Amino acid sequence: MTEAEIETAAELLASARRSGVLIEALPVTPSSVAEAHQIQDRVAALLQQPIGAFKVSAPSDGEPTRGWIEATTIRTSPARMSPADVPHLGVEGETAFRFTRDLPARDEPYTREEIAEVVTLLPVIEVVSSRFREPLSRPRMDQLADCGINGGLVTGPEMSDWSHLDLPNLRVTLIVNGKTVLQRQGGHPSGDPLGGAVVLANMLREAGGLKAGQIVTTGSWTGMDFLKPGDRCVVRFDTLGEAEVTFDG
């Protein structure tokens, strides 16, 4: 993509965020993760809104990706979110980490041990919604340019001392309107939730770093489910806690 094409894509996505009017597509699809990230960063610069969290994907056999999450779209459980604000009503049950101190830009990579010492653990629901009218029909790089089609985050209780947990093998339950729709042991896409936090810290260490209080959510344990207006969703991790969101208002 040219600089002008990146700018045009960012302006379209920023306008859709401001107005709530969904768009059909980008004029040009990014050809790489780097270009999609450039569009994200330009949207953030245009909006000038605080970034409260990031989502990250760190596949063992592919290039890592990230997407920022506006602070204004983060809610504490039990939360209510309006279908007008998140029209696609997607949900994913995830585990996330909150950074307890700044991780500034630096040349030396952050180690796993360093990251483990400066994060708390919490259950979250990633709310999936997009600036595209039909986001799942768009190419993967379009979705990434739109911050991985993130609509918000609902956070459950934080656990400061989580080192005793068998983190990859937590039991997760997804409940919709009081009915259990999924229950299983484990299910994180990479099997290493903390690894995603390490990847993010190192992705951003040359781009301003991370701030204390920011969150990273590291991949869905439950897959992606799309709900209806009025639905209530609970994601529960045994020994960790739960997050809840109702789509109304």
N, C-alpha and C positions, 0 to 999 in steps of 0.2 A: 504494500500500500504506500502511496505517496503521503507526505505530510498533510497535504490538503484533504486527502481521503480520510485520514485518521481524524482530522479536525471536524470534518463534516459528520462522520459517524458519532463522534463524541457529542457534538451539538444536538444531534437527533435524540440520543439517549438522555442527555441532560434535560432537554425540553420535555421529553416524555415523563421523566421523574417529577418535574415541576408541575406539569399540567394534569398528569394522570391519564392522558390520552395515549392509548396503545398504538404502536407502529407495526407495520407489516414486516419490514426487513431493513437491513442496512444496504446502502447503495453498493458497497463492495464488501465482501466477506474477508475478514483477516486471514492471511495465509500462514500465520504462525502464532504460537503462544505469546511471543514477544510483542507482536502487533496488537493482539487482543489486550494484553496488559497495558500497552501504551494508551489504548482507547479508554480503558478503565481509569487510568491516572489522569487523563485529560478531562474526563467527566468529573472526577473529584475536584480538580482545579476549577472547573466552571461552576460547580455547585457551592464550593466553599463551606461544606458542612463537616462537622467532626466525624471522624471514623472511629466507631466504637469496637469493631470486631473485624475479623477476616475469616473466610472459609478457605480451606486448603485441601488440595488433592495431591497425594504423594505416591503414585503407583510405583511398584517395584520395577515395572517394565516400560515406563514412559516418563515424559517430561512433567515435572511438578507444575501445578497451577495454583493461583490464588484469586480471591475476589473480596473486595472490601464490603463492609456492612455499615451503613450509616447509623450513628449513635441514636438518632431519633426513631429508628425502627426496632430497637432492642427493648423488650418488655420483661418484667419480672413475673414469674409464675405465681399464682394462676393469672393468666393474661386474657384480655379480650382484644381481638383485632377485627377491623371492619372489612368485609368483602370488597368494599369500595376501594380500600387501600391496597389489598392483596388479592386481586380478583381471581387468581388461578388456584388459590387455597391448597397448595401442596404442603405436605409435612414430611419431615425426615427426623427420626430420633437419633441423636448424636451425643457423644461426649466431647466436652470442650475444656479449654484451659484458660484461666485468666492470669495475665502476667502481673506480678506483685511489685516489680520495679522496672525502670526503663532498661531497654536493651539497645544501646546507642549504636550508630554506625561504626564499624571498625573493619580492619583488613582481615583479622584472624577469625576463622569460623567459630561459631558458638558450638560447644560440645553438648552432647545429650545430658551429661551430668550437670552442666551449668543450667540448662533449661529446666530440668527436674527440680532444681532447688528454688526456682523463682516462679512457680506456677501453682495455682489451686485448680482443683478438678470440679467440674459441674455437669449435670445432665442438661441437655438443651433440646429444644425443637427448632430446627431450621425451617422457617416458613418459605416455601418456594413460590415465587411469583415474579413476573417479568414485565419488562417494558414492551415486549413483543406480544402481539395478539395471540399467536399460536407458538409458544416458545419451543415446544418439543419438535416442531416441524423445521426449526431453524438449524443450520449447521452448528457443529460443536463450537467452532470459533466465534460465531455470532453470540452464542449463549455465554461463552467466556467473556467476551467484550462487555456483556450485560452483567458482569460480576457473578457469573455462574447462575444466572436467573434467581438471585436471592431477593426475597421480599422482606425478611426480618428474622429476628432471633428471639426466642423465649427461653429465659434462663431459670434453672432450678437452684437448689441450695448448693453452696460451695463447700468443698472438703479440703482443708489445708493439709492434713496428713493423710495422704492416699497411698503411700508407699507399700502398705500392707495388702492392698487389693491385687487380685489376679486380674489386672485390667483387661487384657485381651479376651478374657473368658467370663465377663460379667453376664448375668442373665438379664435380658431385655424383654419388656412387654409393651406392646402398642395397643391402646384401648381407645375405641371410638364410640362415643355415646353410650358408655358403660359396657360395651361388648369387647372382649379380647379378640383382636384380629391377627395378632402375631405374638408368639412367645418362643424365645430360643436362647440357647447359651452361645455367647459370642456373636460374631456377625460383622465386626468392623471390617471395612473393605481391604485394608492392608494387614490387619492383625496387629498393628502397632500404633495406637492412638497418639502416644507421645511423640512418635517419629514425625507426625505432621507438624507439631509445634516447633520441633527442631528445624525442619525444612523451611517453615515460614520465617523463623528468626534469621536464617541464613539467606533467604531470598531478599529480605529487606535490609540486611546489614550494610548494603551499599546504596540504600535508597532512604536514608533517614532513620532507620531502625524502628523499634516498637516502643510504645509508651506504657507505663504502669497503668493498669486498669483495662487495657485492651484485651480482647478475648480472641482465641482462635478455636474454631470448630473444625473437626478433623475427619469428617466423613460419616455417611449414614450407616447405622447398624440395622435399620428397618426397611431399607428401600424407600421409594418415593410413592406416597399415596395422595390422591386428590380427593378433597372432601367437599361438602356442600355448605352453603350459608346456614348457620344455626348449629352446625356440628361442634362437638367438644372432643378434643383429643388429649390423651395423656400418654406420655412416654415414661416408663418406670425402669430404672436400673437397680436391681437388688444390691443392697449394701451401700448404694450411692444416693439414691433419691429419685425424684420425678419432676417433670415439667408438664404444664397444662396450658392449653390455649383453647378458647372458644371463639368461633367466627361469627360475630354478630355486631350490631350497632351500626 
